[in-house]
Amino acid sequence: MTRKQRRLTLIGAAGVVLAAAIGLILVAFQDTIVFFNSPSDILAEHPGTERRIRLGGLVLEGSVVHDEQASVRFVVTDTAHDLPVVYGGLLPDLFREGQGIVAEGRLDADGVFRADSVLAKHDETYMPPEVADALKKQGHFMEAATQ
């Protein structure tokens, strides 16, 4: 082999190894990457029960119900569509009706979102950026409320 052929072989082998590493990384991330969705997105897309999703929106006024099994039921809305949520853990201290939240979990066969984590805003004016963007798309975002 000439010097040029050895160099091209080495570069080709390095390219194959790099492509394999990128492929393995993408396969590993496939189950852990969670994209943000509003209730409208979820109802339009109908993701399967196996796919983890992140739901964001506003907690509908009057929808929070605590039951005997220490779980909480509430409804998340983007003002266009509503989605019922069931959460079995402790809610953040700042969780309340009418506030923006982001919940991670799966949609069950009955169309109820089973959350395994709920994140609430951290002060009086904060709303998660994903929720604010979704509300802006719907035309129901009040800019003065977040400043």
Secondary structure by P-SEA (a helix, b strand, c coil): ccaaaaaaaaaaaaaaaaaaaaaaaaaaacccbbbbbcaaaaaaacccccbbbbbbccccccccccccccbbbbbbbcccbbbbbbbcccccccccccccbbbbbbbcccccccccccccccccccccaaaaaaaaaaccccccccc
